[in-house]
Amino acid sequence: MSRGIFILFPLAAAAFFVSLLLPSLGALMERDTALFTAIFVELRLPRALLALAYGAMLGASGAAIQALFANPLASPDLTGTTSGAALGAVVTAYLFGFTAPLALSAGSVIGALGALSLLLALAGPRAETATLLLSGLAISALAGALTTLALALAPSPFAFYDAYDWLMGSLIDRSLSQAAFACAPALTCILLLMRLAPALDSLTLGEEVAEAIGYDVGRTRLWVVCLTALGVGACVAICGAIGFVGLIAPIFSRRLTRGHPGRAILPAALIGGILLLTADLVVRTAPLGRTLPIGVVTALLGAPFFLWLVGHMRWKLGR
């Protein structure tokens, strides 16, 4: 394991504590200890935990999906996983009327699982870049359209406006119990994905070689799909859809693992957590007069990066 990976642990811890303490929490503690405790426990701690867990889950699932498809452009949002999870949560809440965290998580997981399964059916397990992107964009567009339709058919005429911030990703006003519904599945799924690292590394040699070494490729594929759907779906149910973290984090993590995609899962999780904690800090401190959805910040960062990555890959292929 590269030494650079161990630098990520203190960086993630530092980002977490900065998110807890800034802005102006120290000054508040000096004035009113009781108010400080209430804000710390009820507002800051759940928000920081969710940012760390959601970012880590996106990073780890992005690394696993990229290893599975052998494609650096695969990520939860570009494969339709995040959109499918959002669709599942919206249908559960606004059409069926189930708003408990467990019900929303179940709906999100089903939606994410359906999107990933559809992608595998359309693009195949080792899809080329163009096929993967077209299939993922089609699934995302379909899920987005169905989400809008579900909100339009909801009994409440204000459903779309109520769901707007959540659909763009939000960590505001989340409780510790809600954080637990996202953090526990995310941590479990990340640990289980890390156990699949040797099998995912073997896929770089080809499926036949991986099978000859002793890895069950079909089972590995099934585990990656289910764990990604479970972890991302649980986070989307609580925080909404947040894009591009699962694309950016694995790109940087692979530089620390010397071309071993399976080993990139842990550093991608740490980088994803740092990215989302930083984006949340930007959201909270930006002098805009109102709080932006955190998905807007990650999209403003990730979309140009994605365009650069596509151009870079095209340039490499044309050499």
N, C-alpha and C positions, 0 to 999 in steps of 0.2 A: 504494500500500500504506500502511495506517495506521501512524502512529508507534508505536501501542500494540503492534503485532506485534513490533517490535524490542526491546521491554522483555522479551518472553518468552524470548529467547535467553539473556540473563544469568540470568534466574530459573531456567531449566532447568539451566544449568551450575551454579548455586549449589545447587540441589536435588540434583544428581548428586554433588557433592563433599561435601555434608553427609551424604548417604547413605553415602558411603565412609568418612567420618571419625568418625561418631557411631554408637553411643555408645562412649566410653572407648578409642578406638583410639590417641589421642595418648598416653595414659598407658601403654598397652601397649608403644608404641614406645620409651619411655624405659627400660623394664625389659628388654626382650628384642627386639632388632632382627630377629633371624631369625624369631622367632615372629610378629612384626608383619608381616613380608614374606609369610609363609605364609598368615596370615589375610587379609591384604589381597588377595593374588593369587588364592587358592583359594576364598575365601568372599565377601568384600565386593564385589570387582570384578565377578564374574559376576552377582551379585544386582542390583547397581546398573545394569549394562548391560541386563539382562533387564527390569527395571522401566521403564527409560527407553524401550527399544525396544518392549515390549509396550504400554505406555501410549500411545506415539506412534502405533503401528499401529491401536490401537482408536480413538483420536481421529480420525486421518485417514480410516479406513474409515467411521466414523460420519458424518463430514462428507460423504463421497462418496455414501453410501447415502441420506442425507437429501436431498442434491441430486438424486439419481436419482429418488427417489420423491416429491420436492417435499413432504416431510413431516418436521416437526421431531421426531417421535417414532420415526423409524426409526433403528435402531442395530444393531450386530452381535448383541447378546444378545436384543433384542426381535424381531428378524427370524428368530431361530433359527440364525444363523450359528455362534455360539459353541457352542451345544448340539450342532449337527451335527458341528462339528469334534471336540468331546469324544467323541461317539459313534464317529466314525471312528478316533480314537486307541485307544479302549477295545476296539473290535472287533479292531483290528490287534494289540494287545498281549495281550489276554486270551483271544481265541478262536483267532487265527492264530499267536500266540506270537512275533511279530516285535517286539522291543523296542529295536532300534537307532534312534537319533534320526532317521535318514533315512526309515526305514520308518514310524515314528510320524508324522513330518511329512507323508508321502504319504497316510497314512490320514486324518489330520486335514483335509488340503486337500480330499480327495475328499468327506468328510462335510460340510464347510462349503460346498463347491460344490453338493452335492446339496440342502442346505437352502435356499440362496439361489435355486437354479433352481426348486425347488418353490414358494417364495414368489412368484416372478414368475409362475408358472403359475396359482397360486390367486388372487393379489390383483391382478395386472396391473402394468404398469410405473409407473402414476401413481395408485396406490391411495389411496382416502380413508382417513382416520385409523382409523375403526372397522374397515374391511376389513383394513387392514394389521395392526392390533393383534390381531384375531381370528385371522388367518392365521398371524402370527408366534407367538402363544401356542400355537396348535394344533401347529405344527411343533416348538416347543420342548418341549411336553408329550410328543409322539411320540418325539422324540430322547431325552428323559430316560427314558421308559419302556423304550425299546430299549437304552439304556445299562445300566439296572438289570438287564434280561433278560440282556444279554451277560455281565455280572459274575456273575449267578446261574448261568449255564451254563459259566462258566470252570472249567478243571480244578482250580484251587486253591480250596479252600473258604474261604480268607481273602481272596479277590480284592477283595471290596467294601471291607473294612477297609483293605487295602493301598492302594486307590485313593481313599479318602475325602478325604485332604488334597489330593491332586492335583485331584480333581474340583471342590473348592472354591477352587482357585487357590493355588499355592505357589511361592515363589522360593527355598526353602531347599535347600541341598546341590546346587546346580547348578554344573557345571564350565564352564570357559571354552569348551571345545569345544561343549557344549550351548548356551551363549550364542550362539556363532557360528551354529548352526543356526537360531536364532530371529532374531538381529539382522540377518544378511545379507539374508534374504528380506523382512523388515520394512522395512529401509531402501530396498531396491530398489522395493518396491511403493509406498511413500510417494512416492518421486521420480516414479514413473510416474503415480500418481494426480494429482500436482500438474500434470503435463503435460496432463491431461484437464480442467483447470480452465476454460479458455475454452468447451469443449463443454458442460460442466455448467452454466456460467453461461447459455449460450444456451437451455437447456431451460426457464428461467424464462419465456421468451417463448412457449413451446409447441413441440411436436415439429415441426409444419409449418414454423414460422418458422426453427427450428434447421436443418432440412433445406434450406430455401431459402438460408440464409446459407452453407451449404456443409459442415455437420457431418453425419456419418453417425450418426444416433441409435442404430441397432441395434448398430453397432460400439462406440460409447461405452458402451452398456449392457453389452455382453459384456465389455469391458475392466474395467469397474468390478466386475462380478460375479467375474471370474477373479482380479483383483488382490486384492480383499478376501478371497476364499477362500484364496488362497495366503498372504498375510501373516498373517491371523488364524489360519489353520490351523497354520502353522509355529510360532507363539507358543503356541497351545493345546497342541500336542504336547509342548512342553517344560515349560510352566508350569501347564497346566490351564485351566479356564474362569474368567474374571474378568469380572464384569458391570458395567454402568452407566457405565463410563468413556467408552465410545463414544457414550453419550447425553448426558452432561454436557458434555464438552469442546466439541463443535460448537455447543452452545447459546451458550456464552460467546464462542466464536471468531467467530460471525456478527456479534456486536456490534462487532467490530473491522474488518469488511470491508464494511460499509454495504450489506448485503443481497445480496452476491454469494456464492452458496453454493459455487462452485468455488474461490474465493480463500480460503475458510475452511479448506481442507485443511491448509495449513502451520500456522497458529496452533492449529488443533484438535490437530494432532500434538504441538506443544510443550506445550499445556495438558494433554493426556492423559499425556505423560511426567511432567510435574510432579505431577499427581494421583496417579499410581501410585507414584512415588518417595516422596511424602508419606505415602501409605497404608502403604507398606512400613516407613517410619520409625516410624509409629504402632504397627505390629505388633511391631517389634523392641524398642520402649521401653515398651510398656504393661505395668504391673506386675500381670500376671494369673497368674503362675506357670507358664504354658505359652504357646507361640507360636500365635496364631490364624492360620487360613488367610487370606490377604490378600483373597480374594473376600468374606469376611464383612464386612470393613471397608468395601469399596467398595459392598456391598449396603446396609449400614446408612446410608451416605451417600447412595447413589443412589435407593433406594426412596422415601424421603420427597420427594426432589427430583422424581422421576417423578410422584408423586401431585399435588404442587403444580403441575407443568407441565400435567397433564391438566385440573385444575381451572381453571387460568389460561386454557387454550385454550377450555374450555367457557364461561367467563365472557365471553371476547371474542366468541365466536359468538352468545351470547345478548344482546349489547348492541344 
